[in-house]
Amino acid sequence: MLKILFITNYKRDNQFSMEKYSSIHYKLIKNSKSIRIESIPITNIFFQRSNNKYIRSINKYIFFPIYIFFKSFNYNLVHISDNGNAYLKFLIFRKTLITCHDLIPYRFPKNDLKNYIYRNLNRIGMRMSSAIIAVSKSTKRDFKKFISKKKSVEFIYTPYYEKKLKLKKSKKSSEIILLHIGSIFYKNRSLALEIINQLKHENFKLVCIGKLNKKNLQYINKNNLSNIVIEKVNISEYNKIKIIKSSNFLLLTSQYEGYGFPVLEAYKYNIPVISSNKGSLKEIVSKNGLVKKYDCNHFVLKIKELKNNLKMKKKLIKNNTEILKTINNYKNYKNFYTNYYQNIYK
């Protein structure tokens, strides 16, 4: 039996999409008959409960890699679940698979010394790996562009593996709710605020999951949007799904996405998605939901079009259901990875 060590993200980093991927992958693979997989998160080896950033960094980049160096000898194969932790490969002398989710640090590089070192350690780690799996065609193309043209890269979409939460039925609001998820820069919340500003006289509200920054708040105050922009911070998974289900549209203004779990979450609850066509979004968002041009006016036109055309909206939801059904082929995903693990080892 093939023994695999599956290394997941440092939980204190609060990388929710990465944690979701790791959870889904482990659930789907753990019962495979030909392999045995053990999941282990990056964690503090010393001062385990400490939240001090220096102690965390020392554990994450020095003590944990040393610990993995010894632990990995008990396995045939090591799977690093996030390319952001590819630096671990330096102290792993077993065959290694790395899942590449996105290459944001290379597409939008920060030029300080810390980020320069981080990018290059992970770049070398990915090049040293035995195999790379990308989560989308877009991420595969980016890997070839930023990391290595020569290295072979496979891709497979990650299913949205989660039971439908039992939520109490609630009446839809009389306002039309646009939902925007994520406050990190590439999600482009500023554009979402511009969109709601154009729609503020047409019975729309914008719900933002993730903290509004100083620039966002200044824009809201300047344009008198405080009554129609709602901020939701530090919410549970249950409440996030509850908000998705009560929305009329999921609004994605992203400048880039490596994949996009919120898209699949919206599909599961029949919420139409209106999106930019950046990165992987053009792969997993229905064409009827993509804006033709990446600017405020085209987003507003698409929102109004779907709001006023019920037939088009129903068609969009139907298309989304078919996309989700194709991606959520659990058997195909399990077979792909089980065979891939075996092939890497051979």
N, C-alpha and C positions, 0 to 999 in steps of 0.2 A: 504493500500500500504506500502511495506517495504521501509524504508528510510535508505540509506547507505551513510556513509561519506568515501570517497576514498582519502587517504593521499598520495600524490606523493612526489618526491624527491626535495631537495633544489636545485634550478636551478643554483645557483652560484657554485655548486660543479661540473657542466659540466659532469654529468653522462648520456651520450647520449643514451646508450642502455636502461637504466632505464626510461628515458623520452619517448623513443619510445614505450616501453611496456605500460607505463601509458596511452599514447595517444591512442594506439590501443585498449586497454581494455575499456577505457571510450567511445570511438566512437562506439564500438560494443554493449555495455551494456546500454548506456544512453536512448535508445528508447524502452527498455523492458517495457511491459505494467504493469507488476506486481511489479516493483520496481522503486524507484526514487533515482538516484545516484548523489551526488555532489562531484566534484573533488576540492581538495585544496592542494596547494604545501606547503612544509615546507618553512617558510619565516621569515624574521626579523619582530618581533612584535614592537620593539623599534629601532630607528635609521634605518628605513627601507631601505634607500639607501646606507648605509655604507658597504664598502668592507673590513673594518678592521677585521683581522682574529679573534681577541679576541671578538669583538662585535658580529661577526657572530656565533662564538662558544657558547657564552652566550645565544644568541637568539635561536639557534638550539637545545641546550641541556637543557635549563632552561625555558625561557619565552614561547617558542612555545609549549612545553609539557603542561605548565600550561594553556595556551589558549585552547588547545585541550581538556583538562580535562573538562572545562566548555562547550565547543561547542559540545562535543560528546553526551551530555545528550539529544540533540535534534534528535538523530538518534537511530535506532534499532540495527545497526551493523556498525562497523568500519573496513575498509579494508586498511591495511598498505601495500602499493604497493611494498615495498622493504625490505627484511629481514635486511638490513643494518640500518634500522630505527626501529627495533623491540623494542628498549629501550622505545619508546613512550607508549608501553603497560602498563608500570608502573603507568601511570596516566589516563588510560582509563578503565572505569568501565562498559563498554558495551561489548557485545560479539565481538570478534575480529578475523579477518582473516588476515593472513600474506602470501604474495607471496614470496617464497624462490627461488632466481635466481641462486645463487652460494654460495659456502662456502669457498672462497679463503682465508679469514683471518684465517680459521681453518686448511686448508690444508697446507698453507704456512705462519705460524704464525710469526709475528714480536714480539720480546720479551721485548720491552720497556713498561713502565708502562701504557702509554696512550693507546696503542693498546691492552694490557692485560685487562684493564678496559672496553674498547669498546667491545671487543669480549664477555666478560662475561655478560655485561649488555644485549647485543643482544641475547645471548644464553638463558638467563633467560626469556627475553621477548618472545622469540619463544616458550619456554616451557609453558608459561602462556597463550598463545593464544588459542582461542577456536578451531581453525582449521588452517592447513597449506596446501598450494597448491605449489607444485614444478613445475618448467617449463620443467623438463626432468626427465627421469628415473635415470640418473646419479646423478642429484641433490637430488632426493628422497633417493637414496642409501647413499649419503654423509650426508644427514640430520640424517638418522638412525645411522650412524657411529659417527658423531661429536656432535650432539645435543641431540637426544633422541631416544632410541630404541623402547620405548613403545608407543610414540605418533603416532596417525594415520596421514598419509600423502597421499594426492591424487596428481596426476600430470596431466597436460594437456599442449600440445605444444601451444605456442602463435602464431597465424597467422601473416603473413606479410601483414598488411592491409595498402596499400598505392597505390594511383593511379600511373600508369606509367607516368613518366614525359615526356613531349613532348620535345625531344632533336633533335637538327638539326643533320642530317646525316653527319657523318665525316668519312673520309677514315681511315682504320686501318693502323697503323704504319707498316713500313717494318720490324721493330724489333718485337720480340715476347715479349709482356709485361707481367711480373709477378707482381701481385698486392698484397702487404702486408699491412694489416690494423691494427693499434694499436701499441703503443710503451710501454705499461705497461709490467712489467717483464715477466709475464706468457705467453705473446704472442711470446716470444723468437725470437726477431728480429735478434739476433746474428746468429741464425741458418739460417735465410733467407739470410743474407749476405754471409755466408759460401756457400750456394747453388748457389747464383749468381756468386760467385768467381770461382766455378767449371764450370760455363756456360759462362764465360766472352768472350770466343773465338767463341761462337756459336750464335751470333746475338740476345742475350737476353738483356732485361733491367728490372730492379727492381724499381717499384714505391712504395714508402713508405708513407702511410697516417699516420701522427703522427710524432712528433719530433725525430730526430736521437740524441742519447745521446753521451757523450764524448767517450765512449768505441766504439760505432758504427763508429764514425768519424775517430778514430784512425785506426780501421780495414780497412776502405775504403781507407784512405791515404796510408797505408802500402801495400795494394794489388792493388793500381792504379784502383780503381773502380768508381772514381768520375764522369766519363763520362757515366756510365751505372746505377747509383743509383740516383734516383730522389726523393727528399723530398717534401712532401705536408703538410703544417701546417695551422691550423685554416681555413679550407675550409668549404663552405656551404654544406647543404644537396644536393642541386642541382648539385654542382661541384663534390661531392663525387660519386653520381650516374653516372655522366658523365664520370668520371675516370673508374668506374667499367665497364661501357658499352664499353669503348674503350680498355679494357684489354683483353688479350688472356686467362689468367688463374688467379683465385684467389688462393693465396698461404697461407695456414694456418699452421703455425709451432707451434701452441699453446701447452704448457705443460698441459693446462687444459682449459675447457670452460664449463660454466653452461648451455649455450644454443648456441647462435651464429647467430644473425641477419644478419651479412654479408654473411653468406652462403645462406640464403633465398633471399637476395638482388641479389646475383650473379645468382641464379636460375631464378629469374624473367627476367633477361636480357640474359639468355642462355649462361652464362660464366661458363666454367668448373671449378670445385673446386678440388684442390689437397690439401690433409689435413692429419694431424696426426690423430690418433684414440683415442685421449685423451678426457676424460670427455664425454660430450654429443655429440661430433663430430661423434662418431661411430654410433650414432642413426640417425642423420639427413644428413650425407654425404653418397652418394652412395658408395658401396663397391669398385667400379672401380676407385674411386677417393682417396681412403685411402692408405697410404703407409704401407707396411708390417712391417717395423721396424723404430723406431723413431731415425733416424740419417741422416746425410747429403747425403750419397751415395744413400740411398733408395728414398729420395725425388728427387734427380737428375734422377735416373732411371725411376721413375714414370712420371716426366716431359717429358723426352725424348720419353718414350713409347707413351704418348698421343699426343705428337707433330708429331710423325712419323706414327701413326696409325689413320687415319681419321675415319675409321669404328668404332673403339673403342671410339673415341672422340664423335661421333654422338650418340652412344649408351649411353654414360655417360650423355650427355645433355638430352636425352629422359628420362632416369631414374630420373634425377634431376627434370624435369618437373612433373613427377608423384609424387615424394616426396612432392614438393611444393603444388600440387593440394590436396593431402591428408591432409597436415597441414593446408592449407587455407580453411578449412571447417568452414566458419563463423557461419553457423546455428548451427552446433554441439557445437562450442565454446560458443555461446550465451546461448544455452539451458543448457549446463553443468553448467555455472556460475549462471544463474538465479535459477536453481534447487538447486544448492549448497548453495547459499545465503539463500534460503527459509529453507533448512534443518538445517543450522546452527542456524537460529533464532528459529525454532521449538524446 
